[in-house]
Amino acid sequence: MFVEAAERESFAGAADALNVTQAAVSKQMASLEHRLATALFSRRHRSVVVTAAGRAYLPVARRVLALLEAGLNEASGLSARRAITVEVDIEFLDLVLAPRLLRLQAEIPDTDVTFVPTIPGRHKPQSDLAITYGHPRAGAASVERLCGFTVFPVVSPSLLETSAKPFETLCLLHDVDTYWWDTFLHAEKVLRFDQGFVLGSGALAIRAALAGQGIAIGDNVLCCDALQRGDLVQIGTATFPGRDDYWISEHPNMQGDPVTAPLRNWLKAEMAQTIGRPQQARVS
């Protein structure tokens, strides 16, 4: 109000510009002068003139208005942001989503995403969206199968070079049990009496293989990036379909909410591209 009155040197002009009464402008200016303990205007019979103090205060008032405008714009931007909580299989988060966070951010720049890893045996908090392995979340809505996968042994190229018979000599890395290695060793007609290491998670077994610690059971989803880079290679002649699929679903309260659609669409496109990539393979 002061800026309008000072620039026009008219309370009436300021009142017209701000769509208030002249009396309201006069009252506000008197209150401001009282707070500053100085006269900002010299009042005449039909006009006002800005005093020296008023002229000195005018650029300060303009800066304050500019800061207020900037603050309002920033607050408006914050209010436009959305937040979404995504429950996700911990191995999928580790090896598939985590390396793609910048691409996800570019796709949904106005959405803040909180990932909640699904860990077997732990309480699953309520989430807006769920990416689950094995079956959809109970009571979920908008359920879609995200993808299946193909299973095969993987090893680091450097470790593979140390053995002419990797299935017989290299350390076996298991996820939660020996099921897959029993299956592959039978297919490769190899008999092993040593178990190797059960690491409790497929992602940990794959990371151990990346570190050159042995052969892990991988797949074309969790190992896609490592295979593409050549950090892992597929070995053996046998492959098997995974025992379960990945699913995507959302909380019933989120049905129709536009915040979930961009993330779902991005994820489906990423998985279609990931599974469709040619994988480097090496048969031993």
C-alpha positions as CSV (number, residue, x, y, z in Angstrom):
1,M,0.0,0.0,0.0
2,F,2.9,2.4,0.8
3,V,4.5,1.8,-2.5
4,E,1.3,2.5,-4.4
5,A,0.7,5.7,-2.5
6,A,4.3,6.9,-2.7
7,E,4.7,6.2,-6.4
8,R,1.4,8.1,-7.2
9,E,1.9,10.7,-4.4
10,S,-1.9,10.2,-4.0
11,F,-3.9,8.3,-1.4
12,A,-6.9,8.4,-3.7
13,G,-4.8,6.9,-6.6
14,A,-3.5,4.2,-4.3
15,A,-7.0,3.4,-3.2
16,D,-8.2,3.1,-6.8
17,A,-5.3,0.8,-7.7
18,L,-5.9,-1.5,-4.7
19,N,-9.7,-1.3,-4.8
20,V,-10.0,0.0,-1.2
21,T,-11.2,3.2,0.2
22,Q,-9.1,6.3,0.5
23,A,-9.8,6.4,4.2
24,A,-8.3,2.8,4.5
25,V,-5.1,4.0,2.7
26,S,-4.8,7.1,4.9
27,K,-5.3,5.0,8.1
28,Q,-2.7,2.4,7.0
29,M,-0.1,5.1,6.2
30,A,-0.7,6.8,9.5
31,S,-0.2,3.5,11.3
32,L,3.1,2.8,9.3
33,E,4.4,6.3,10.1
34,H,3.6,5.7,13.8
35,R,5.5,2.3,13.7
36,L,8.5,3.9,12.0
37,A,8.3,7.0,14.2
38,T,8.8,9.3,11.1
39,A,6.7,11.1,8.6
40,L,6.6,9.4,5.2
41,F,4.2,11.9,3.6
42,S,3.7,15.6,3.8
43,R,-0.1,16.1,3.7
44,R,-1.6,19.0,1.9
45,H,-5.2,20.1,1.3
46,R,-5.8,18.0,-1.7
47,S,-2.6,16.0,-2.2
48,V,0.3,14.3,-0.4
49,V,4.1,14.6,-1.1
50,V,6.6,12.0,-0.2
51,T,9.1,13.2,2.4
52,A,12.9,12.6,2.3
53,A,12.3,9.7,4.7
54,G,9.6,8.4,2.5
55,R,11.9,8.5,-0.5
56,A,14.6,6.6,1.4
57,Y,12.1,4.0,2.6
58,L,10.5,3.4,-0.9
59,P,13.3,1.1,-2.3
60,V,13.2,-0.9,1.0
61,A,9.5,-1.3,0.6
62,R,9.9,-2.4,-3.0
63,R,12.4,-5.1,-2.0
64,V,10.1,-6.4,0.7
65,L,7.3,-6.7,-1.8
66,A,9.6,-8.5,-4.2
67,L,10.5,-11.0,-1.4
68,L,6.9,-11.5,-0.5
69,E,6.1,-12.2,-4.2
70,A,8.9,-14.6,-4.5
71,G,7.8,-16.3,-1.3
72,L,4.3,-16.7,-2.5
73,N,5.5,-18.2,-5.8
74,E,7.7,-20.7,-3.9
75,A,4.8,-21.6,-1.6
76,S,2.6,-22.1,-4.6
77,G,5.2,-24.4,-6.1
78,L,5.4,-26.4,-2.9
79,S,1.6,-26.7,-2.7
80,A,1.6,-28.2,-6.2
81,R,4.0,-31.0,-5.2
82,R,2.6,-34.4,-4.5
83,A,3.9,-37.2,-2.3
84,I,3.5,-41.0,-2.8
85,T,4.6,-43.9,-0.7
86,V,5.6,-47.1,-2.6
87,E,5.9,-50.5,-0.9
88,V,8.5,-52.4,-3.0
89,D,10.2,-55.8,-2.9
90,I,13.6,-55.1,-1.4
91,E,15.6,-56.9,-4.1
92,F,13.7,-55.1,-6.9
93,L,14.4,-51.8,-5.1
94,D,18.1,-52.6,-4.7
95,L,18.9,-53.8,-8.2
96,V,16.2,-52.4,-10.5
97,L,14.8,-49.1,-9.1
98,A,17.8,-47.7,-7.2
99,P,20.0,-47.4,-10.4
100,R,17.1,-45.6,-12.2
101,L,16.2,-43.0,-9.6
102,L,17.4,-40.1,-11.8
103,R,15.3,-41.3,-14.7
104,L,12.3,-41.5,-12.4
105,Q,12.9,-38.0,-11.0
106,A,13.0,-36.7,-14.5
107,E,9.7,-38.4,-15.3
108,I,7.8,-37.2,-12.1
109,P,9.7,-34.0,-11.0
110,D,6.8,-32.7,-8.9
111,T,6.3,-35.8,-6.9
112,D,8.2,-36.8,-3.7
113,V,8.6,-40.6,-3.5
114,T,9.2,-42.6,-0.4
115,F,10.1,-46.3,-1.0
116,V,9.3,-48.8,1.8
117,P,11.2,-52.0,1.3
118,T,9.2,-55.2,1.8
119,I,11.2,-57.4,4.1
120,P,9.9,-60.9,4.8
121,G,8.6,-61.2,8.4
122,R,8.3,-57.5,9.0
123,H,5.2,-55.4,9.3
124,K,4.2,-53.8,6.0
125,P,3.0,-50.2,6.6
126,Q,0.2,-48.8,4.5
127,S,1.4,-47.5,1.1
128,D,-0.2,-45.8,-1.9
129,L,1.4,-48.1,-4.4
130,A,2.9,-51.6,-4.1
131,I,5.4,-53.5,-6.2
132,T,5.3,-57.0,-4.9
133,Y,6.9,-60.3,-5.8
134,G,4.8,-63.5,-5.7
135,H,1.3,-62.1,-5.4
136,P,-0.4,-58.7,-5.3
137,R,-0.9,-57.0,-2.0
138,A,-4.0,-58.2,-0.2
139,G,-7.1,-56.0,-0.7
140,A,-5.3,-53.9,-3.3
141,A,-7.0,-52.2,-6.3
142,S,-5.9,-51.7,-9.9
143,V,-3.8,-54.9,-9.8
144,E,-1.5,-55.5,-12.8
145,R,1.1,-58.1,-13.5
146,L,4.3,-56.2,-14.0
147,C,6.6,-58.9,-15.4
148,G,7.8,-62.4,-15.1
149,F,11.5,-63.4,-15.5
150,T,13.9,-66.1,-16.6
151,V,16.4,-67.7,-14.2
152,F,20.0,-68.7,-14.9
153,P,23.4,-68.9,-13.3
154,V,25.6,-65.8,-13.4
155,V,29.3,-65.2,-12.6
156,S,31.8,-62.4,-13.0
157,P,34.0,-62.8,-16.1
158,S,37.2,-62.5,-14.1
159,L,36.2,-65.4,-11.8
160,L,35.1,-67.5,-14.7
161,E,38.5,-67.2,-16.3
162,T,40.0,-69.0,-13.3
163,S,38.1,-72.3,-13.9
164,A,37.5,-74.5,-16.9
165,K,34.7,-76.3,-15.0
166,P,32.9,-73.5,-13.0
167,F,29.9,-75.6,-12.0
168,E,32.2,-78.2,-10.4
169,T,34.8,-75.9,-8.8
170,L,33.5,-72.4,-8.1
171,C,31.7,-71.5,-4.9
172,L,27.9,-71.7,-5.1
173,L,25.9,-68.7,-3.9
174,H,22.3,-69.3,-2.8
175,D,19.5,-67.0,-2.0
176,V,17.2,-68.4,0.8
177,D,17.7,-72.1,0.1
178,T,19.3,-74.6,-2.3
179,Y,16.3,-75.1,-4.6
180,W,17.6,-73.4,-7.7
181,W,21.1,-74.7,-7.4
182,D,19.8,-78.3,-7.0
183,T,17.7,-77.7,-10.2
184,F,20.6,-76.3,-12.2
185,L,23.2,-78.8,-11.1
186,H,20.8,-81.6,-12.1
187,A,20.3,-79.9,-15.5
188,E,24.0,-79.6,-16.0
189,K,24.6,-83.2,-14.8
190,V,27.0,-82.0,-12.1
191,L,27.2,-83.6,-8.6
192,R,28.4,-81.4,-5.8
193,F,28.6,-82.3,-2.1
194,D,29.6,-78.9,-0.8
195,Q,26.7,-76.5,-0.3
196,G,28.4,-73.1,-0.7
197,F,26.8,-70.1,1.0
198,V,23.2,-69.4,1.6
199,L,23.0,-65.6,1.9
200,G,19.3,-65.1,2.6
201,S,18.5,-63.0,-0.4
202,G,18.9,-63.2,-4.1
203,A,20.2,-59.6,-4.3
204,L,23.0,-60.4,-1.8
205,A,23.9,-63.5,-3.8
206,I,24.1,-61.5,-7.0
207,R,26.2,-58.8,-5.3
208,A,28.6,-61.5,-4.0
209,A,28.9,-62.8,-7.6
210,L,29.6,-59.2,-8.8
211,A,32.4,-59.1,-6.2
212,G,33.9,-62.3,-7.7
213,Q,32.9,-64.6,-4.8
214,G,31.2,-67.3,-6.7
215,I,28.3,-68.2,-9.0
216,A,24.8,-67.0,-8.2
217,I,21.4,-67.7,-9.5
218,G,20.3,-64.6,-11.3
219,D,17.6,-63.5,-13.7
220,N,17.0,-61.2,-16.6
221,V,15.3,-58.6,-14.3
222,L,17.6,-58.3,-11.3
223,C,20.8,-58.9,-13.3
224,C,19.8,-56.9,-16.4
225,D,22.1,-53.9,-15.8
226,A,25.1,-56.1,-14.7
227,L,24.7,-58.3,-17.8
228,Q,24.5,-55.3,-20.1
229,R,27.6,-53.8,-18.6
230,G,29.5,-57.1,-18.8
231,D,30.0,-57.2,-15.0
232,L,28.3,-60.6,-15.0
233,V,27.9,-63.2,-17.7
234,Q,25.3,-66.0,-18.0
235,I,26.8,-69.5,-17.9
236,G,25.4,-73.0,-18.6
237,T,22.9,-74.3,-21.1
238,A,19.8,-74.3,-18.9
239,T,17.3,-71.6,-18.1
240,F,14.0,-71.8,-16.2
241,P,11.0,-69.5,-15.8
242,G,10.8,-67.9,-12.4
243,R,8.5,-69.4,-9.8
244,D,6.5,-66.2,-9.4
245,D,5.9,-62.8,-11.0
246,Y,6.2,-59.2,-10.0
247,W,2.9,-57.3,-9.5
248,I,1.9,-53.6,-9.2
249,S,-1.2,-52.5,-7.4
250,E,-2.4,-49.5,-5.4
251,H,-4.4,-48.8,-2.2
252,P,-8.1,-48.6,-2.8
253,N,-8.1,-45.0,-1.7
254,M,-5.7,-44.1,-4.5
255,Q,-8.0,-45.3,-7.3
256,G,-8.3,-42.5,-9.8
257,D,-5.7,-40.4,-8.2
258,P,-3.5,-38.9,-10.9
259,V,-0.3,-39.1,-8.8
260,T,0.0,-42.9,-9.3
261,A,-0.5,-43.1,-13.1
262,P,2.9,-41.5,-14.2
263,L,4.9,-43.7,-11.9
264,R,3.0,-46.8,-13.0
265,N,3.4,-46.0,-16.7
266,W,7.1,-45.2,-16.3
267,L,7.7,-48.4,-14.4
268,K,5.9,-50.5,-17.0
269,A,7.8,-48.9,-19.8
270,E,11.1,-49.4,-18.0
271,M,10.4,-53.1,-17.4
272,A,9.4,-53.6,-21.1
273,Q,12.7,-52.1,-22.1
274,T,14.7,-54.0,-19.5
275,I,13.3,-57.4,-20.3
276,G,13.6,-56.7,-24.1
277,R,17.3,-55.9,-24.0
278,P,19.6,-58.5,-25.5
279,Q,21.7,-60.1,-22.7
280,Q,25.3,-61.1,-23.0
281,A,25.7,-64.8,-22.6
282,R,28.6,-67.2,-22.2
283,V,28.1,-70.9,-22.2
284,S,30.5,-73.2,-20.3
